[in-house]
């Protein structure tokens, strides 16, 4: 409704300066927005740098023989396509305002959006309506996301020691599901001697105590111990509950905040093969107990809760020590309590 109201406002005049709206947009583009854009990723340079990029220590392969390196290459390609669209559209808007090229209806819509501090649709959707980037509603937030995502990808690609980052900002990926699938491929290869199969592995999660503050996902200056198997992810938000860091469990909200920063999560994989689980009786028993004591928490890309934006689900501890669940109604389990409250993890808050 707000977008409709903004679209129906008069757009003929500029501000109190007496300048036209188009001139103000042109100055904003030339003096601020175009200068904010990160540098391009050159595919030839990407290929060269990927050749020496290593994976887990237990795998001797390098380059595109490592599943997560292939994922990085795909992410860089998608990021560059979005960056080309943004840079090209901004340049065309300036040229159209100057009269050097034809002012098309698409450019008019983009100029209107920039003038209203909104994200032009061409930055987020292709001509068929398919999402090509993140759905941040404000222009400033969207451009910040562009810079932060480019920063993470650049740091991973150009790592001075040719190692991957110790922890990954899950929000900063176009395809977070693909990221976790690549991780499962790597863990499966690490257990090749045990004859693990990719079709028979599932996610295994462990919540750490450290929280990476801020919403830009940057980990420079943070001391994070890398893991030998799986990946560390950060930057998630908890909705519907608070998190007890010491007990590593859910607890009732005591503040009016809607979202709470969540600690780093170690995401790995474990075999679900019946024969292998029968050999390890303790693992089979743990799997059965988890469904009773742990909430199968969904992790969404956006606050829009649907399968389209579901990334994966993680078993998180639902029960606390005796006496800590007084607020749970009689006859209701802790797992059902958090499920009915709609507790979930989100990559972003808007």
VOPAGU-2260 file (C-alpha; in pm, 1 decimal, decimal comma):
REM VOPAGU-2260
SITE   aa  ch    i         X         Y         Z
SITE  UNK   A    0       0,0       0,0       0,0
SITE  UNK   A    1     285,5     237,2      82,2
SITE  UNK   A    2     442,6     170,9    -258,9
SITE  UNK   A    3     112,5     255,9    -428,5
SITE  UNK   A    4      91,5     585,2    -237,1
SITE  UNK   A    5     449,3     672,9    -333,8
SITE  UNK   A    6     383,0     586,7    -699,4
SITE  UNK   A    7      79,9     817,5    -711,2
SITE  UNK   A    8     264,8    1121,0    -575,0
SITE  UNK   A    9     343,3    1404,9    -823,1
SITE  UNK   A   10     690,2    1367,5    -971,8
SITE  UNK   A   11     721,2    1677,5   -1191,0
SITE  UNK   A   12     901,0    1907,1    -950,6
SITE  UNK   A   13    1226,3    1864,6    -762,7
SITE  UNK   A   14    1299,4    1978,7    -410,2
SITE  UNK   A   15    1314,6    2326,8    -264,2
SITE  UNK   A   16    1637,5    2393,7    -454,5
SITE  UNK   A   17    1443,5    2455,1    -774,7
SITE  UNK   A   18    1629,9    2177,9    -956,4
SITE  UNK   A   19    1444,2    1903,3   -1139,7
SITE  UNK   A   20    1401,6    1558,9    -993,4
SITE  UNK   A   21    1609,9    1409,9   -1276,6
SITE  UNK   A   22    1902,7    1643,2   -1202,6
SITE  UNK   A   23    1896,9    1544,3    -836,4
SITE  UNK   A   24    1896,8    1174,9    -929,2
SITE  UNK   A   25    2184,0    1233,8   -1171,3
SITE  UNK   A   26    2393,4    1402,8    -901,0
SITE  UNK   A   27    2311,6    1126,0    -653,6
SITE  UNK   A   28    2423,2     863,2    -904,1
SITE  UNK   A   29    2743,9    1040,1   -1009,3
SITE  UNK   A   30    2854,1    1160,8    -667,3
SITE  UNK   A   31    2743,5     873,9    -443,9
SITE  UNK   A   32    2589,3     554,6    -575,9
SITE  UNK   A   33    2816,2     465,4    -870,1
SITE  UNK   A   34    3122,9     526,6    -653,0
SITE  UNK   A   35    2990,5     280,4    -392,9
SITE  UNK   A   36    2985,4     -13,5    -635,3
SITE  UNK   A   37    3255,9    -276,4    -577,3
SITE  UNK   A   38    3506,3    -357,2    -853,8
SITE  UNK   A   39    3419,4    -618,4   -1115,9
SITE  UNK   A   40    3524,4    -981,2   -1084,4
SITE  UNK   A   41    3714,4   -1083,6   -1399,6
SITE  UNK   A   42    3645,3   -1447,2   -1490,4
SITE  UNK   A   43    4001,3   -1517,2   -1611,5
SITE  UNK   A   44    4140,4   -1389,7   -1281,7
SITE  UNK   A   45    3881,6   -1593,0   -1089,6
SITE  UNK   A   46    3991,0   -1912,9   -1267,5
SITE  UNK   A   47    4355,9   -1847,6   -1188,4
SITE  UNK   A   48    4292,8   -1781,6    -820,5
SITE  UNK   A   49    4061,8   -2080,3    -783,5
SITE  UNK   A   50    4333,4   -2319,5    -903,1
SITE  UNK   A   51    4531,6   -2270,9    -580,8
SITE  UNK   A   52    4238,2   -2240,4    -339,3
SITE  UNK   A   53    4236,9   -2532,0     -96,0
SITE  UNK   A   54    3954,5   -2716,3      75,2
SITE  UNK   A   55    3944,5   -2919,7     398,8
SITE  UNK   A   56    4282,9   -3035,4     527,7
SITE  UNK   A   57    4189,8   -3401,2     484,8
SITE  UNK   A   58    4131,4   -3350,2     110,7
SITE  UNK   A   59    4442,6   -3297,3     -99,4
SITE  UNK   A   60    4253,8   -3157,8    -400,5
SITE  UNK   A   61    4253,0   -2789,4    -492,8
SITE  UNK   A   62    4059,5   -2563,8    -728,7
SITE  UNK   A   63    3735,6   -2683,4    -885,5
SITE  UNK   A   64    3793,2   -3037,8    -761,2
SITE  UNK   A   65    3664,3   -2906,8    -426,2
SITE  UNK   A   66    3280,0   -2875,6    -414,8
SITE  UNK   A   67    3277,2   -2549,9    -215,1
SITE  UNK   A   68    3523,2   -2393,9    -460,5
SITE  UNK   A   69    3280,5   -2476,4    -742,9
SITE  UNK   A   70    3006,7   -2313,7    -535,4
SITE  UNK   A   71    3225,7   -2002,6    -491,5
SITE  UNK   A   72    3276,7   -1982,4    -868,3
SITE  UNK   A   73    2900,4   -1998,5    -928,4
SITE  UNK   A   74    2835,0   -1732,2    -664,4
SITE  UNK   A   75    3093,8   -1501,4    -821,5
SITE  UNK   A   76    2929,8   -1544,3   -1161,4
SITE  UNK   A   77    2585,9   -1456,3   -1024,2
SITE  UNK   A   78    2723,4   -1162,5    -827,6
SITE  UNK   A   79    2897,1   -1024,9   -1135,8
SITE  UNK   A   80    2576,9   -1049,3   -1341,1
SITE  UNK   A   81    2390,2    -844,7   -1079,6
SITE  UNK   A   82    2678,6    -597,0   -1058,2
SITE  UNK   A   83    2676,3    -557,3   -1440,3
SITE  UNK   A   84    2301,7    -483,6   -1431,9
SITE  UNK   A   85    2338,4    -228,8   -1152,1
SITE  UNK   A   86    2639,7     -51,1   -1301,1
SITE  UNK   A   87    2492,2     -52,5   -1652,1
SITE  UNK   A   88    2149,7      73,4   -1538,9
SITE  UNK   A   89    2300,1     353,3   -1328,6
SITE  UNK   A   90    2519,8     462,3   -1619,4
SITE  UNK   A   91    2223,8     452,9   -1860,0
SITE  UNK   A   92    2015,0     665,2   -1622,9
SITE  UNK   A   93    2281,7     935,3   -1622,9
SITE  UNK   A   94    2312,6     923,4   -2004,4
SITE  UNK   A   95    1933,7     932,5   -2049,5
SITE  UNK   A   96    1900,2    1235,5   -1822,7
SITE  UNK   A   97    2176,0    1407,6   -2023,6
SITE  UNK   A   98    1990,2    1323,2   -2346,0
SITE  UNK   A   99    2270,1    1105,2   -2484,9
SITE  UNK   A  100    2045,7     797,6   -2511,7
SITE  UNK   A  101    1669,0     741,4   -2534,1
SITE  UNK   A  102    1474,9     764,2   -2209,6
SITE  UNK   A  103    1294,3     427,8   -2204,5
SITE  UNK   A  104    1002,0     340,2   -1972,8
SITE  UNK   A  105    1238,3     108,4   -1782,7
SITE  UNK   A  106    1480,3     393,8   -1713,7
SITE  UNK   A  107    1192,5     619,5   -1608,5
SITE  UNK   A  108    1085,7     358,5   -1351,4
SITE  UNK   A  109    1444,4     328,0   -1228,4
SITE  UNK   A  110    1479,7     705,2   -1190,9
SITE  UNK   A  111    1150,9     717,3    -997,3
SITE  UNK   A  112    1276,9     443,2    -764,5
SITE  UNK   A  113    1613,9     610,5    -702,0
SITE  UNK   A  114    1436,5     940,4    -635,5
SITE  UNK   A  115    1213,9     770,2    -375,8
SITE  UNK   A  116    1508,2     576,3    -221,6
SITE  UNK   A  117    1357,7     246,9    -336,9
SITE  UNK   A  118    1528,6     -45,8    -511,0
SITE  UNK   A  119    1464,1     -51,3    -888,6
SITE  UNK   A  120    1286,2    -372,1    -986,7
SITE  UNK   A  121    1550,2    -449,3   -1247,9
SITE  UNK   A  122    1803,5    -489,1    -963,2
SITE  UNK   A  123    1597,0    -766,2    -801,3
SITE  UNK   A  124    1404,1    -939,7   -1080,9
SITE  UNK   A  125    1473,0   -1042,3   -1439,0
SITE  UNK   A  126    1219,1    -967,2   -1718,3
SITE  UNK   A  127    1034,0   -1293,1   -1643,0
SITE  UNK   A  128     987,5   -1200,2   -1275,5
SITE  UNK   A  129    1245,2   -1444,0   -1136,7
SITE  UNK   A  130    1445,5   -1320,8    -836,7
SITE  UNK   A  131    1807,9   -1247,9    -923,7
SITE  UNK   A  132    1920,6   -1083,3    -599,4
SITE  UNK   A  133    1821,1   -1020,0    -237,8
SITE  UNK   A  134    1484,8    -861,6    -154,9
SITE  UNK   A  135    1591,5    -582,3      79,2
SITE  UNK   A  136    1319,1    -313,2      50,7
SITE  UNK   A  137    1529,2       3,3      97,1
SITE  UNK   A  138    1787,1     124,5    -156,0
SITE  UNK   A  139    2049,0     196,1     112,4
SITE  UNK   A  140    2005,6    -150,9     264,6
SITE  UNK   A  141    2018,8    -318,2     -76,3
SITE  UNK   A  142    2341,4    -140,8    -177,4
SITE  UNK   A  143    2494,5    -222,8     160,8
SITE  UNK   A  144    2407,2    -586,1      93,6
SITE  UNK   A  145    2580,5    -563,4    -244,8
SITE  UNK   A  146    2898,4    -428,2     -84,9
SITE  UNK   A  147    2897,0    -680,4     202,2
SITE  UNK   A  148    2834,0    -976,3     -27,6
SITE  UNK   A  149    3112,1    -867,1    -260,0
SITE  UNK   A  150    3342,8    -830,0      39,6
SITE  UNK   A  151    3283,7   -1188,3     158,9
SITE  UNK   A  152    3329,9   -1338,4    -188,8
SITE  UNK   A  153    3644,3   -1132,8    -252,6
SITE  UNK   A  154    3799,9   -1229,5      80,7
SITE  UNK   A  155    3731,2   -1596,8      15,5
SITE  UNK   A  156    3870,6   -1586,7    -339,1
SITE  UNK   A  157    4176,5   -1375,4    -254,6
SITE  UNK   A  158    4267,1   -1541,5      75,9
SITE  UNK   A  159    4642,5   -1479,4     127,2
SITE  UNK   A  160    4704,9   -1827,1     271,2
SITE  UNK   A  161    4476,7   -1987,8       7,3
SITE  UNK   A  162    4253,5   -2122,8     283,8
SITE  UNK   A  163    3879,5   -2070,1     309,5
SITE  UNK   A  164    3734,3   -1835,4     576,9
SITE  UNK   A  165    3691,2   -1988,5     924,6
SITE  UNK   A  166    3320,3   -1894,9     923,3
SITE  UNK   A  167    3070,5   -1801,9     651,9
SITE  UNK   A  168    2798,9   -1535,7     648,1
SITE  UNK   A  169    2507,9   -1749,1     522,5
SITE  UNK   A  170    2297,3   -1441,2     440,3
SITE  UNK   A  171    2556,5   -1330,7     185,0
SITE  UNK   A  172    2497,4   -1617,2     -58,8
SITE  UNK   A  173    2256,0   -1629,2    -353,0
SITE  UNK   A  174    2211,5   -2002,2    -302,9
SITE  UNK   A  175    2259,7   -2097,5      64,2
SITE  UNK   A  176    2103,1   -2439,8       0,8
SITE  UNK   A  177    2372,1   -2506,0    -260,2
SITE  UNK   A  178    2638,3   -2398,6     -11,6
SITE  UNK   A  179    2524,9   -2658,5     242,4
SITE  UNK   A  180    2486,9   -2926,4     -26,1
SITE  UNK   A  181    2847,2   -2864,9    -134,2
SITE  UNK   A  182    2951,0   -2899,3     229,8
SITE  UNK   A  183    2776,2   -3238,0     247,6
SITE  UNK   A  184    2962,1   -3347,0     -66,4
SITE  UNK   A  185    3293,5   -3260,0      97,7
SITE  UNK   A  186    3211,3   -3442,8     421,8
SITE  UNK   A  187    3100,9   -3747,1     221,8
SITE  UNK   A  188    3436,8   -3749,6      43,3
SITE  UNK   A  189    3617,3   -3720,6     375,8
SITE  UNK   A  190    3441,3   -4042,5     480,6
SITE  UNK   A  191    3505,9   -4225,5     156,0
SITE  UNK   A  192    3683,2   -4506,3     340,8
SITE  UNK   A  193    3362,3   -4569,5     538,7
SITE  UNK   A  194    3166,7   -4583,6     211,5
SITE  UNK   A  195    2940,2   -4288,5     286,8
SITE  UNK   A  196    2691,9   -4196,7      15,0
SITE  UNK   A  197    2564,2   -3844,6     -53,2
SITE  UNK   A  198    2209,4   -3981,3     -72,6
SITE  UNK   A  199    2242,1   -4113,0     282,3
SITE  UNK   A  200    2377,6   -3817,7     477,8
SITE  UNK   A  201    2188,4   -3555,7     674,5
SITE  UNK   A  202    2278,3   -3230,9     849,3
SITE  UNK   A  203    2437,5   -3236,5    1191,6
SITE  UNK   A  204    2452,9   -2910,0    1386,7
SITE  UNK   A  205    2623,3   -2784,8    1698,3
SITE  UNK   A  206    2569,3   -2433,3    1835,1
SITE  UNK   A  207    2882,8   -2252,9    1955,3
SITE  UNK   A  208    2892,7   -1979,0    2219,4
SITE  UNK   A  209    3044,9   -1697,7    2010,2
SITE  UNK   A  210    2821,7   -1440,3    1839,3
SITE  UNK   A  211    2942,9   -1231,7    1543,7
SITE  UNK   A  212    2788,2    -886,3    1606,4
SITE  UNK   A  213    2652,0    -663,4    1332,0
SITE  UNK   A  214    2452,9    -739,2    1020,2
SITE  UNK   A  215    2733,9    -716,6     763,3
SITE  UNK   A  216    2877,0   -1063,5     828,0
SITE  UNK   A  217    3236,5    -940,1     850,3
SITE  UNK   A  218    3472,9   -1145,8    1065,3
SITE  UNK   A  219    3795,8    -943,5    1035,0
SITE  UNK   A  220    3961,5    -915,1    1375,3
SITE  UNK   A  221    3757,8   -1203,8    1519,5
SITE  UNK   A  222    3936,0   -1510,3    1656,9
SITE  UNK   A  223    3746,6   -1808,9    1514,8
SITE  UNK   A  224    3895,8   -2156,1    1523,5
SITE  UNK   A  225    3827,9   -2332,5    1191,0
SITE  UNK   A  226    3675,8   -2680,9    1191,0
SITE  UNK   A  227    3822,2   -2988,3    1021,2
SITE  UNK   A  228    3487,3   -3113,8     895,7
SITE  UNK   A  229    3180,6   -2920,5     784,8
SITE  UNK   A  230    3151,2   -2540,3     803,5
SITE  UNK   A  231    3080,9   -2265,0    1054,6
SITE  UNK   A  232    2799,0   -2023,7     967,2
SITE  UNK   A  233    2703,9   -1695,7    1134,0
SITE  UNK   A  234    2476,9   -1394,3    1093,5
SITE  UNK   A  235    2145,9   -1566,3    1175,9
SITE  UNK   A  236    1864,1   -1420,9    1388,5
SITE  UNK   A  237    1632,1   -1607,0    1624,6
SITE  UNK   A  238    1261,5   -1519,5    1617,5
SITE  UNK   A  239    1002,5   -1631,4    1871,8
SITE  UNK   A  240    1241,3   -1716,5    2152,5
SITE  UNK   A  241    1568,3   -1627,2    2321,6
SITE  UNK   A  242    1877,9   -1845,1    2336,3
SITE  UNK   A  243    2052,0   -1953,8    2655,9
SITE  UNK   A  244    2419,6   -1944,9    2554,4
SITE  UNK   A  245    2554,7   -2149,6    2845,0
SITE  UNK   A  246    2296,2   -2430,2    2827,5
SITE  UNK   A  247    2269,1   -2400,7    2446,5
SITE  UNK   A  248    1889,3   -2415,3    2450,2
SITE  UNK   A  249    1577,8   -2208,8    2389,0
SITE  UNK   A  250    1431,8   -1996,6    2666,4
SITE  UNK   A  251    1130,8   -1768,5    2698,5
SITE  UNK   A  252    1163,3   -1408,6    2583,3
SITE  UNK   A  253    1223,0   -1154,7    2859,2
SITE  UNK   A  254    1248,5    -848,4    2633,8
SITE  UNK   A  255    1026,4    -695,7    2367,4
SITE  UNK   A  256    1283,1    -741,9    2090,5
SITE  UNK   A  257    1150,8    -934,0    1791,2
SITE  UNK   A  258    1485,5   -1077,7    1681,4
SITE  UNK   A  259    1793,4   -1197,6    1867,9
SITE  UNK   A  260    2142,9   -1248,7    1718,5
SITE  UNK   A  261    2222,5   -1619,4    1713,1
SITE  UNK   A  262    2564,6   -1774,1    1785,6
SITE  UNK   A  263    2787,4   -1938,9    1527,9
SITE  UNK   A  264    2659,9   -2279,5    1417,8
SITE  UNK   A  265    2882,8   -2569,3    1320,1
SITE  UNK   A  266    2702,2   -2745,9    1036,4
SITE  UNK   A  267    2836,0   -3082,4     927,6
SITE  UNK   A  268    2692,2   -3411,1     802,4
SITE  UNK   A  269    2629,4   -3756,4     941,0
SITE  UNK   A  270    2542,0   -4083,2     773,5
SITE  UNK   A  271    2183,2   -4207,8     787,8
SITE  UNK   A  272    2274,8   -4546,5     642,1
SITE  UNK   A  273    2096,8   -4812,3     848,3
SITE  UNK   A  274    2387,8   -5055,7     846,8
SITE  UNK   A  275    2636,4   -4793,4     959,8
SITE  UNK   A  276    2399,5   -4670,0    1231,5
SITE  UNK   A  277    2340,6   -5025,7    1354,9
SITE  UNK   A  278    2715,2   -5063,6    1401,8
SITE  UNK   A  279    2719,5   -4745,3    1611,6
SITE  UNK   A  280    2432,9   -4816,6    1850,9
SITE  UNK   A  281    2495,2   -4494,3    2044,3
SITE  UNK   A  282    2437,5   -4282,5    1733,5
SITE  UNK   A  283    2109,6   -4461,5    1666,4
SITE  UNK   A  284    1993,7   -4398,1    2023,0
SITE  UNK   A  285    2094,3   -4031,5    2003,1
SITE  UNK   A  286    1895,6   -3989,7    1681,8
SITE  UNK   A  287    1585,3   -4129,3    1851,3
SITE  UNK   A  288    1624,4   -3911,5    2160,0
SITE  UNK   A  289    1679,6   -3593,6    1957,9
SITE  UNK   A  290    1324,2   -3594,1    1828,0
SITE  UNK   A  291    1200,1   -3587,3    2188,6
SITE  UNK   A  292    1441,3   -3333,2    2336,3
SITE  UNK   A  293    1532,9   -3113,5    2036,2
SITE  UNK   A  294    1317,0   -2883,3    1823,2
SITE  UNK   A  295    1362,4   -2932,2    1448,0
SITE  UNK   A  296    1409,4   -2559,9    1385,5
SITE  UNK   A  297    1362,0   -2422,0    1031,8
SITE  UNK   A  298    1612,9   -2173,4     889,3
SITE  UNK   A  299    1462,6   -1926,5     642,6
SITE  UNK   A  300    1623,7   -1687,3     398,2
SITE  UNK   A  301    1364,0   -1416,5     468,2
SITE  UNK   A  302    1094,5   -1361,2     734,3
SITE  UNK   A  303     844,5   -1487,4     473,8
SITE  UNK   A  304     786,2   -1836,7     606,9
SITE  UNK   A  305     732,0   -2070,8     316,0
SITE  UNK   A  306     913,1   -2361,3     153,7
SITE  UNK   A  307    1047,7   -2133,6    -116,7
SITE  UNK   A  308    1274,5   -1959,4     132,1
SITE  UNK   A  309    1345,6   -2260,1     357,5
SITE  UNK   A  310    1720,4   -2332,2     362,4
SITE  UNK   A  311    1741,7   -2628,7     599,3
SITE  UNK   A  312    1632,3   -2746,0     944,2
SITE  UNK   A  313    1850,0   -2794,3    1249,9
SITE  UNK   A  314    1791,6   -2987,8    1569,5
SITE  UNK   A  315    1826,6   -2738,0    1856,1
SITE  UNK   A  316    1790,0   -2819,7    2224,2
SITE  UNK   A  317    1437,2   -2750,3    2347,8
SITE  UNK   A  318    1448,7   -2873,9    2706,1
SITE  UNK   A  319    1625,1   -2708,0    2996,0
SITE  UNK   A  320    1715,6   -2833,8    3342,9
SITE  UNK   A  321    1432,0   -2929,6    3582,0
SITE  UNK   A  322    1235,7   -2621,7    3691,7
SITE  UNK   A  323    1330,9   -2409,9    3389,8
SITE  UNK   A  324    1014,1   -2488,7    3190,8
SITE  UNK   A  325     756,6   -2343,4    3432,6
SITE  UNK   A  326     591,5   -2133,4    3161,0
SITE  UNK   A  327     507,9   -2438,8    2948,8
SITE  UNK   A  328     142,1   -2543,9    2993,1
SITE  UNK   A  329      80,5   -2873,2    3167,7
SITE  UNK   A  330      72,7   -3170,3    2934,9
SITE  UNK   A  331     273,1   -2993,0    2661,9
SITE  UNK   A  332     628,4   -3091,8    2574,5
SITE  UNK   A  333     905,5   -2834,1    2529,1
SITE  UNK   A  334     938,6   -2931,5    2163,3
SITE  UNK   A  335     567,3   -2870,8    2099,2
SITE  UNK   A  336     584,6   -2539,9    2289,1
SITE  UNK   A  337     849,0   -2394,3    2058,1
SITE  UNK   A  338     680,8   -2537,3    1752,0
SITE  UNK   A  339     348,5   -2371,1    1836,6
SITE  UNK   A  340     527,3   -2041,4    1899,5
SITE  UNK   A  341     672,9   -2056,5    1550,5
SITE  UNK   A  342    1035,8   -2034,3    1658,9
SITE  UNK   A  343    1272,9   -2014,3    1363,2
SITE  UNK   A  344    1609,1   -1882,6    1248,4
SITE  UNK   A  345    1627,5   -1608,4     983,7
SITE  UNK   A  346    1908,1   -1486,5     760,4
SITE  UNK   A  347    1776,3   -1130,6     770,3
SITE  UNK   A  348    1517,8    -928,3     961,8
SITE  UNK   A  349    1336,6    -766,8     669,7
